[in-house]
Amino acid sequence: MSTSEPETSRSSDDRCTPDALLHSAPGAGLGPEDLVLAAGRDITPANLEWARRKLDSEGPAAIEKLLP
């Protein structure tokens, strides 16, 4: 038994999100706090230092490695 529905009967909520909307737009004011939170870590001095080092070495694209 197939669970797929014909394209015409699907609601607009079932459609895929365009790729351009799925990216975090790195470089748009990204700070160490953003990187810490994206990694699922608590904001602590040690984690902020980790994020600063990561941003220094990888640049704003560092967050793209953490977000889907």
C-alpha positions as CSV (number, residue, x, y, z in Angstrom):
1,M,0.0,0.0,0.0
2,S,1.5,3.3,-1.0
3,T,1.3,6.3,1.2
4,S,2.3,8.8,-1.4
5,E,-0.3,11.2,-2.7
6,P,-0.6,12.7,-6.2
7,E,1.2,16.1,-6.4
8,T,-2.1,17.9,-7.0
9,S,-3.7,16.7,-3.7
10,R,-0.8,17.8,-1.5
11,S,-1.2,20.9,0.6
12,S,1.3,23.8,0.2
13,D,2.8,22.8,3.6
14,D,4.2,19.6,2.1
15,R,6.4,21.3,-0.5
16,C,10.1,21.6,0.0
17,T,11.7,24.8,1.2
18,P,13.9,26.5,-1.5
19,D,17.6,25.9,-0.8
20,A,18.3,29.7,-0.6
21,L,16.0,29.9,2.4
22,L,17.8,27.1,4.3
23,H,21.2,28.8,4.8
24,S,22.1,30.9,7.7
25,A,23.7,33.8,5.7
26,P,27.1,33.7,7.4
27,G,28.7,37.1,7.8
28,A,25.5,38.8,8.8
29,G,26.7,39.9,12.2
30,L,27.7,36.4,13.4
31,G,29.3,36.5,16.9
32,P,30.8,33.9,19.2
33,E,27.5,33.7,21.2
34,D,25.7,32.6,18.0
35,L,28.2,29.9,17.3
36,V,28.0,28.6,20.9
37,L,24.3,28.4,20.8
38,A,24.3,26.8,17.3
39,A,26.6,24.1,18.7
40,G,24.1,23.4,21.5
41,R,26.5,24.6,24.2
42,D,25.9,26.8,27.2
43,I,27.4,30.3,27.0
44,T,30.4,30.1,29.3
45,P,33.8,31.9,29.1
46,A,35.4,28.6,27.9
47,N,32.8,28.1,25.2
48,L,33.0,31.7,24.0
49,E,36.8,31.3,23.7
50,W,36.2,28.1,21.7
51,A,33.8,30.0,19.4
52,R,36.3,32.9,18.9
53,R,39.1,30.5,17.9
54,K,36.7,28.7,15.5
55,L,35.6,32.0,14.0
56,D,39.2,33.2,13.7
57,S,40.2,30.0,11.9
58,E,37.1,29.2,9.8
59,G,35.4,32.6,9.5
60,P,31.7,33.1,9.4
61,A,31.3,29.8,7.4
62,A,32.0,28.0,10.7
63,I,28.3,28.1,11.6
64,E,27.3,26.4,8.3
65,K,29.1,23.3,9.6
66,L,26.9,23.2,12.7
67,L,23.5,24.1,11.1
68,P,21.6,21.8,8.7
